[in-house]
Amino acid sequence: MENFVQIGVFVLLGMLFRRLEAFPKDTGQTLNMFALYVALPALILLKAPQLHFSSQMLTAAVLPWAVLALSIGMVLAGSKAFGWSRSVEGVLLLVVPLGNTSFMGVPMVQAFFGEAGLPYLIVYDQIGTMLTFATYGSLILALYGKGGRLNLPAIARRALLFPPTVALLVGMLVRSWPYPPVLVTILQNTAGTLIPLVMTAIGFQMRWRLQPSVLAPLGFGLGVKLVAAPLMALLACRLLGLHGLGADVPVFEAGMPPMVTAGALAVAAGMEIDLAVSLVGLGIILAFGSLPLLYLLLHLWP
């Protein structure tokens, strides 16, 4: 509960800062970039040596790809049934399958599962979300974005040089050698800024106004992302006899709201701007209610 209160405090601070002239309009993006390039890699460098691959870790690596396939199928079926435009379909295909599994995931997993849940989060985020973002995300942008084209070398380069991915690779390579105490202190202090940075940025970027034209695809997309995907993931895990943190954290990650970066890229690619912005903004707001309910369900069905 204490961690959850901390999250709420920084979100409210971000909302307050947006109203103050002292903070530029791009403050939220600046905070996100520092978190992405500095704070998150520091956390991964700390936790990567603790990763011990097992059948439970395999669940965290495979589940995001299964959720991706499920989300794609549901979006394509919904788009065909409702006759949505190609631009709307492109936004849903890009934003709905990709979750905010690091920025939103880290503080939420820490709040509900504690430090013990972070290794599973790292595997889900890096082998799942980040890899699908670099590959599948680039494919959708090429197919649906204005002037987009498929560039396989660029996709491979982006996947390999993404800062959190580099941190994971380095952390795994040096896992046999303990870090010097001074480096541990630096990494701990840097990683400790992740939650304040990310949650303040989320509060700063929250928007409440919705365009009526996007309500139907918006409701469908968030229904898939926040409800259908995690419930199907939970059902699959329990039917397969998967329990404990190794299953619960990946299911919890499957219920994270849409990725902020995916929404930003959809806007930059000239897709349906109002829908992309609304999916990200409203998704984050609703996740503060849906994630506690998902956590409760995980404990009701142990």
GILINMO-V618368 format. One record per helix or strand of 2 or more residues. SS is the DSSP state (H for helix, E for strand). FROM is the first residue (numbers start at 1). TO is the last residue. If there is no record, write none. Layout:
ss=SS from=FROM to=TO
ss=SS from=FROM to=TO
//
This chain:
ss=H from=2 to=18
ss=H from=27 to=48
ss=H from=55 to=82
ss=H from=86 to=95
ss=H from=103 to=113
ss=H from=115 to=144
ss=H from=152 to=161
ss=H from=163 to=173
ss=H from=181 to=191
ss=H from=193 to=205
ss=H from=212 to=239
ss=H from=245 to=254
ss=H from=260 to=268
ss=H from=273 to=300
//
